[in-house]
């Protein structure tokens, strides 16, 4: 009887959530592996992974880089400019002139979670803090940016390729982002 109860108990225990993992190849820099935290930002993770699976990010530039702060990508208009042009046309706040306001056309609801803006965490860029304006643009924190906690949703974490992230410059092209595997979120 005890074994029957144990078997029922084990069967009723939900499996730990599986988080998607992606690889992002940055031209001339290398590959970055990122765990997408579906367990902490399910709507945002689903939207981001839909864009990844559709090939949306392939060919886009990092259009913004602020040393000691963030590197940002995800504007589809960046496909139409060269890396050299992006580097030669700086805009405000470390961005590139005429880039930084494009998206996929589908915004996502702002999500609150327990993740912090630590170095190498990945957050969703927004038109205004805590707004439902997140779409395709994301940023990688290049330092601990705790002043962003609660204002911008963290939905990922670089787990491999930190040295590549450290070398990213404005105008670097993402050659490919693809889903590679999944990780268990157990024990987080």
N, C-alpha and C positions, 0 to 999 in steps of 0.2 A: 504494500500500500504506500509506504514512504517513497518508493521509486516512482510510483504513478504520480504522486503529488509533486515530486521534484521535476519529473518530465513535463507536467502541465505548467509548472512555474517557469521552467526554462523556455518553453514554447511561447509563453505569454510575454517574455521579456523582449522589448523591441531591440532590433539590431542598431548599433550606433550609426548615426547619420554619416553618409559618405560625401566628402567634399570633392568637387572636381579639381583637377590640377591641369595647368596649361603650361606650354612652353612658348616663349616669345623670343624670336630670333631678331636681333637688331643688327642691321647691316654694318659690317666693319667692327663690331664690338663683341658679339658673342650671343649666347643664349641665356635667358632668365627663366627660371621655373617658379611659378606662383601657385600657391594653394588658394582657391576661391572659397571663402568661408560661407558656404550655403547654410551652415548651421547657425550663423549669426545674422546674415542678411539674405534671407531666402528669395525675396522678390528681386532685389538688385542682382544677386548672383544668377538667377534664372535669366534675367534680361541680358546681362553681360555674356553669359554662356551662349545664348541664342545668337548674339552678334559674332562671337568667336566662331561658332559652328557654321555660320553663314559666310565666313571669310571677310567680314566687314573691316577688320583692323589691318588686314594684309595690305601693305603698301603705304600706310599712313606714316606721317612724321611725328616725332616728338617736337611739337611746335612751341613748347615752353620749357625753360630750364632756369631755375634760380638756385645757384650754388648754396648749399647748406639749408635748402628748403624743399623744393619738389622738382620732378621732371614730369611733364604732362603730355598726353597724346589723346587721340580719339576724334579729331576734327576731320571729317571726310574731305573737306576742301584742301587739306594738305597733300592729297594725292596728286594734285595738279601743279605743284611747285617742286622745284629741285631742292635738295639739301643745301646747295650753295646759295640759292636765293633766300631760303629761310634764315640762314646764318647772316646774310648781308642785309636783312630787313628786320631789325629788332623792333618790337612793339613795346607796349607798357608791361610792367611787372614780369619781365623776363620772357615775354611771349614773342611771337612773330607777327609783324604787321599784317593785317587782314585775316589772320587765323585765330581761332579760339572760340568762335561762336557757333560753329556747325555741330550737327549731331545726326543721329539716325532718323529723327523725326518722331521718336516715341519716348516720352519721359517716363520716369519710374517714381513711385512713391518713396519719399524719404523714410529711411528706417533708422531706428535708434537701437544700439547694441552696446555690449560691454568692451568692444575692441578699442584699443588706444592707437593714436597716431605715433607709433614708434618708428624708428628708422627702418626702412624697407617694407613698411606696411603700404597697402594700396587702398586709396580712397576714391570716391566718386566726386568729380568736379560738379559744382552747382552754380547757377546764376546768382543765387543768394543763399547764405547759410540756412540750414534747416528747411529748405524749400523742396517742393516736389518737381524740381527742374533737372534732376540727374538724367543723363541719357547715355551717350557713348564715351564722353571724355572722362578719363581717369588720371590719377597722379600717383607716383611712387614717392613716398617721403624719403628725403635724403638726409634727414636728421630726425631726432625726436621733436615732433611738432605738437606738443600737448595742448597748445592754445587752440588747436582745431578740434579737440575732443568734444563731442556732442553737437558740433556744428556741421561736420561733414562725415558721412558714413564710411567707415573702414569696412571693406569687403574682401580683402585679400592680404596675403603675406608672401613676400619673396622667400623661398626656401632654398634656392640654389642660384648662383650667379650674381651674388652681391657685388663682386668685382666688376661685372659688366654694368650693373646699375651705376656704380661709381664713375664709369667712363662715359655714360650717355651725355650727349650734347644736343643743344637745340639744332634741329635739322636732321638728326639721325632718323633713318627710315626703319620701320618695323617691316621686315620682309614677310614674316608669317607668325601668326598666333594660332596654336592648335591645342585641342584637348589631348592629353596624353594618358592620364590615369586618374585614379581617385585615391584619396587618403581617408583613413578613419578619423573621425572627430572625437573619438572616445577619450576620456580623461582630460578634456579641455575645460 
